[in-house]
C-alpha cells in the first residue's frame, strides 16, 4: 500500500485471535452466497485455514464435502509467524 496501515489494522484483531486459536475460515457460505474474510490475515504454522469449495453440477454450484486441506505457499523466502510473533500481534496497539 502507498500509505501503509495503521497499527490496529493488524494488531489485536479478531482475525489474529482466530489464527492464534489455530483455525480460521477464509471463505464460507451464507445461503447461496460465498462470503470471505476481510482484513490482514497472518500466516502461522499449525493453523487451519478453511475455505468453502464448490463444484458446478447441472447448472448449480454444490459445496464439496470434505475438501482436501488448504495448501499454504510462502512468497519468496517468507516463513510463517512464530508463536511469539503471533502473541505480539494479538496485543492491541495504536488507536
C-alpha positions, -999 to +999 in steps of 0.1 A: +000+000+000+012+035-007+002+050+027+008+019+049-016+005+075-025+017+110-013-004+139-049-015+148-054-030+113-030-058+121-026-059+159-053-071+183-079-080+157-104-109+158-086-123+128-053-126+147-072-142+176-087-168+153-053-176+138-038-178+173-065-203+183-054-225+153-084-222+130-098-196+107-124-196+079-113-176+049-145-183+029-179-196+039-214-200+026-243-177+037-273-192+020-261-195-016-236-167-014-199-172-008-185-147+017-149-140+025-129-126+054-117-091+051-086-077+067-049-086+073-046-124+077-013-135+093+002-168+083+012-190+112+023-226+114-002-251+128-032-230+118-060-245+098-071-221+070-106-232+059-123-224+026-156-234+010-151-252-023-179-258-048-184-279-079-207-268-108-232-296-114-263-295-136-263-257-136-259-253-099-230-247-075-228-275-050-205-274-019-178-301-020-180-322+012-147-328+030-124-310+006-086-315+010-068-293+034-058-258+020-022-257+009-001-228+021+025-212-001+050-187+012+062-160-012+099-157-018+118-166+014+089-159+037+082-180+067+051-184+090+050-163+121+063-178+152+041-183+183+059-154+199+054-131+169+017-140+168+014-134+206+027-098+200+003-093+171-026-103+194-018-073+216-037-041+207-015-013+195-022+023+184-056+038+180 
